[in-house]
């Protein structure tokens, strides 16, 4: 398996994995969250410019792309944590899960954030996604906030 930085030519591959991620997320939601997340608009699609604005890595075996991670750097003036590396999406195809690939993708993105002088790495996950929570905790990330949302 190799991990490489995604390029614009990988748009279709990355979009496919983000679509699979969104489909998997919908299966996890309880009835309250399904109602909350119900939208009349489709998931937004990646554009070529997203490859310049985000940091994207793809994991590949000898035959196919098997996972990806996408993040970005957020600068916040006036805050103690002023340069954050944000993990926006992480997806591993089902047949390749529980093989350490997600941990390797996280490590690769963490290295990129550190090289850009980020002081923290953050993410969020659905409350029902216990597997993702355990993954983040296994990499020494800590749950430090609770988010509350209201649809407007």
One Martini backbone bead per residue (centre of mass of N, CA, C, O) as a GRO file, in nm:
protein
  152
    1UNK     BB    1   0.098   0.035   0.020
    2UNK     BB    2   0.008   0.372  -0.065
    3UNK     BB    3   0.074   0.725  -0.005
    4UNK     BB    4  -0.075   1.011  -0.167
    5UNK     BB    5  -0.105   1.297  -0.319
    6UNK     BB    6  -0.349   1.463  -0.446
    7UNK     BB    7  -0.493   1.542  -0.758
    8UNK     BB    8  -0.693   1.667  -0.997
    9UNK     BB    9  -0.709   1.382  -1.147
   10UNK     BB   10  -0.862   1.262  -0.866
   11UNK     BB   11  -1.153   1.364  -0.841
   12UNK     BB   12  -1.326   1.106  -0.891
   13UNK     BB   13  -1.213   0.935  -0.659
   14UNK     BB   14  -1.274   1.125  -0.422
   15UNK     BB   15  -1.577   1.158  -0.474
   16UNK     BB   16  -1.651   0.862  -0.438
   17UNK     BB   17  -1.562   0.849  -0.137
   18UNK     BB   18  -1.749   1.074  -0.032
   19UNK     BB   19  -2.010   0.933  -0.115
   20UNK     BB   20  -1.965   0.682   0.063
   21UNK     BB   21  -1.948   0.831   0.329
   22UNK     BB   22  -2.234   0.956   0.320
   23UNK     BB   23  -2.384   0.685   0.306
   24UNK     BB   24  -2.277   0.571   0.575
   25UNK     BB   25  -2.381   0.795   0.761
   26UNK     BB   26  -2.688   0.755   0.711
   27UNK     BB   27  -2.692   0.466   0.852
   28UNK     BB   28  -2.628   0.581   1.153
   29UNK     BB   29  -2.864   0.746   1.192
   30UNK     BB   30  -3.099   0.852   1.369
   31UNK     BB   31  -3.412   0.976   1.346
   32UNK     BB   32  -3.339   1.261   1.442
   33UNK     BB   33  -3.092   1.301   1.246
   34UNK     BB   34  -3.234   1.253   0.982
   35UNK     BB   35  -3.417   1.496   1.005
   36UNK     BB   36  -3.195   1.712   1.033
   37UNK     BB   37  -3.030   1.623   0.755
   38UNK     BB   38  -3.248   1.689   0.580
   39UNK     BB   39  -3.235   1.768   0.230
   40UNK     BB   40  -3.284   1.948  -0.082
   41UNK     BB   41  -2.986   1.915  -0.129
   42UNK     BB   42  -2.707   1.823  -0.260
   43UNK     BB   43  -2.416   1.723  -0.255
   44UNK     BB   44  -2.130   1.850  -0.288
   45UNK     BB   45  -1.887   1.908  -0.529
   46UNK     BB   46  -1.597   1.877  -0.645
   47UNK     BB   47  -1.324   2.085  -0.730
   48UNK     BB   48  -1.027   2.179  -0.846
   49UNK     BB   49  -0.982   2.402  -0.621
   50UNK     BB   50  -0.986   2.201  -0.373
   51UNK     BB   51  -0.679   2.111  -0.413
   52UNK     BB   52  -0.570   2.396  -0.309
   53UNK     BB   53  -0.750   2.419  -0.025
   54UNK     BB   54  -0.656   2.123   0.023
   55UNK     BB   55  -0.566   1.819   0.192
   56UNK     BB   56  -0.492   1.523  -0.005
   57UNK     BB   57  -0.512   1.170   0.049
   58UNK     BB   58  -0.415   0.852  -0.097
   59UNK     BB   59  -0.494   0.514  -0.084
   60UNK     BB   60  -0.304   0.233  -0.227
   61UNK     BB   61  -0.300  -0.037  -0.408
   62UNK     BB   62  -0.225  -0.230  -0.682
   63UNK     BB   63  -0.547  -0.179  -0.794
   64UNK     BB   64  -0.651   0.061  -0.587
   65UNK     BB   65  -0.844   0.277  -0.430
   66UNK     BB   66  -0.902   0.272  -0.051
   67UNK     BB   67  -0.848   0.581   0.041
   68UNK     BB   68  -0.913   0.893   0.233
   69UNK     BB   69  -0.797   1.233   0.305
   70UNK     BB   70  -0.928   1.551   0.437
   71UNK     BB   71  -0.791   1.887   0.467
   72UNK     BB   72  -0.730   2.193   0.663
   73UNK     BB   73  -0.634   2.531   0.720
   74UNK     BB   74  -0.692   2.734   1.017
   75UNK     BB   75  -0.711   3.077   1.084
   76UNK     BB   76  -0.711   3.240   1.426
   77UNK     BB   77  -0.753   3.533   1.541
   78UNK     BB   78  -0.719   3.565   1.899
   79UNK     BB   79  -0.635   3.274   1.956
   80UNK     BB   80  -0.472   3.025   2.102
   81UNK     BB   81  -0.579   2.848   1.869
   82UNK     BB   82  -0.459   2.970   1.553
   83UNK     BB   83  -0.361   2.684   1.405
   84UNK     BB   84  -0.558   2.461   1.225
   85UNK     BB   85  -0.602   2.117   1.171
   86UNK     BB   86  -0.853   1.992   0.954
   87UNK     BB   87  -1.062   1.716   0.954
   88UNK     BB   88  -1.305   1.646   0.707
   89UNK     BB   89  -1.213   1.353   0.580
   90UNK     BB   90  -1.266   0.986   0.619
   91UNK     BB   91  -1.191   0.697   0.402
   92UNK     BB   92  -1.265   0.340   0.392
   93UNK     BB   93  -1.296   0.069   0.241
   94UNK     BB   94  -1.444  -0.207   0.362
   95UNK     BB   95  -1.216  -0.431   0.280
   96UNK     BB   96  -0.983  -0.226   0.444
   97UNK     BB   97  -1.056  -0.249   0.721
   98UNK     BB   98  -0.861  -0.306   1.001
   99UNK     BB   99  -0.537  -0.221   0.873
  100UNK     BB  100  -0.428   0.090   0.940
  101UNK     BB  101  -0.498   0.312   0.724
  102UNK     BB  102  -0.621   0.546   0.884
  103UNK     BB  103  -0.373   0.593   1.063
  104UNK     BB  104  -0.182   0.663   0.825
  105UNK     BB  105  -0.342   0.904   0.718
  106UNK     BB  106  -0.333   1.069   0.976
  107UNK     BB  107  -0.022   1.088   0.992
  108UNK     BB  108   0.015   1.237   0.723
  109UNK     BB  109  -0.155   1.486   0.795
  110UNK     BB  110  -0.007   1.564   1.052
  111UNK     BB  111   0.263   1.623   0.915
  112UNK     BB  112   0.154   1.851   0.738
  113UNK     BB  113   0.060   2.034   0.966
  114UNK     BB  114   0.335   2.063   1.106
  115UNK     BB  115   0.482   2.188   0.853
  116UNK     BB  116   0.253   2.437   0.891
  117UNK     BB  117   0.233   2.514   1.205
  118UNK     BB  118   0.034   2.367   1.365
  119UNK     BB  119  -0.118   2.336   1.697
  120UNK     BB  120  -0.371   2.169   1.587
  121UNK     BB  121  -0.593   1.883   1.565
  122UNK     BB  122  -0.915   1.848   1.407
  123UNK     BB  123  -1.258   1.722   1.459
  124UNK     BB  124  -1.555   1.551   1.352
  125UNK     BB  125  -1.843   1.349   1.452
  126UNK     BB  126  -2.078   1.146   1.478
  127UNK     BB  127  -2.237   1.031   1.753
  128UNK     BB  128  -2.279   0.730   1.618
  129UNK     BB  129  -1.956   0.712   1.547
  130UNK     BB  130  -1.773   0.501   1.724
  131UNK     BB  131  -1.539   0.413   1.542
  132UNK     BB  132  -1.421   0.696   1.499
  133UNK     BB  133  -1.376   0.766   1.793
  134UNK     BB  134  -1.174   0.535   1.847
  135UNK     BB  135  -0.967   0.616   1.644
  136UNK     BB  136  -0.896   0.897   1.757
  137UNK     BB  137  -0.822   0.792   2.043
  138UNK     BB  138  -0.586   0.599   1.938
  139UNK     BB  139  -0.430   0.889   1.845
  140UNK     BB  140  -0.467   1.095   2.100
  141UNK     BB  141  -0.734   1.208   2.085
  142UNK     BB  142  -0.972   1.452   2.216
  143UNK     BB  143  -1.258   1.522   2.384
  144UNK     BB  144  -1.361   1.886   2.426
  145UNK     BB  145  -1.643   1.907   2.280
  146UNK     BB  146  -1.979   2.023   2.219
  147UNK     BB  147  -2.225   2.011   1.978
  148UNK     BB  148  -2.473   2.245   1.860
  149UNK     BB  149  -2.774   2.232   1.667
  150UNK     BB  150  -2.968   2.442   1.426
  151UNK     BB  151  -3.210   2.474   1.214
  152UNK     BB  152  -3.288   2.761   0.979
   0.00000   0.00000   0.00000
